[in-house]
């Protein structure tokens, strides 16, 4: 199915020069003069090689129809493989961590994810937009800092580093935006 480059979204699968490419990130660049350009970071679905391409906003690209299914994350192996369960037929599927990408750091047991499958092969895994995690380490508050403008570094239970407001301390549960790896709010639960 042909779509305009401006309509490409993260997670889409494009066919370019016979290759299946999974869109990782898009950025619309508007130069001071001339037309806007869509810069797309992609990963080859077969080889895992990352590539970067630019398209004019009205340029057509071929989007591949993929099957989208819901899975539940079960566990991770020490070799980097991840095991998911199909929520329709309860069959298990094991995939490599690089299919999920950097978001794999935020996978939690029993988390429901959406997986795009093409000809029986998983191409991309989409996690929920946010997750609740506990702060393991947080820098102490510096006297004189105002809460409105300054953030301090903190380390989550999965080892990821994020910036949090000064009032957040170790042991606090917070909501984290997975895609941006950013603090959203203190967990109210």
Secondary structure as GFF3:
##gff-version 3
##sequence-region A 1 189
A	DSSP	beta_strand	2	4	.	.	.	ID=ss1
A	DSSP	three_ten_helix	5	7	.	.	.	ID=ss2
A	DSSP	beta_strand	13	16	.	.	.	ID=ss3
A	DSSP	beta_strand	19	29	.	.	.	ID=ss4
A	DSSP	beta_strand	37	44	.	.	.	ID=ss5
A	DSSP	beta_strand	50	56	.	.	.	ID=ss6
A	DSSP	beta_strand	60	63	.	.	.	ID=ss7
A	DSSP	beta_strand	67	76	.	.	.	ID=ss8
A	DSSP	beta_strand	81	86	.	.	.	ID=ss9
A	DSSP	beta_strand	92	96	.	.	.	ID=ss10
A	DSSP	alpha_helix	97	100	.	.	.	ID=ss11
A	DSSP	three_ten_helix	101	106	.	.	.	ID=ss12
A	DSSP	beta_strand	112	118	.	.	.	ID=ss13
A	DSSP	beta_strand	121	126	.	.	.	ID=ss14
A	DSSP	beta_strand	130	138	.	.	.	ID=ss15
A	DSSP	beta_strand	151	156	.	.	.	ID=ss16
A	DSSP	beta_strand	161	165	.	.	.	ID=ss17
A	DSSP	beta_strand	173	177	.	.	.	ID=ss18
A	DSSP	beta_strand	182	186	.	.	.	ID=ss19
###
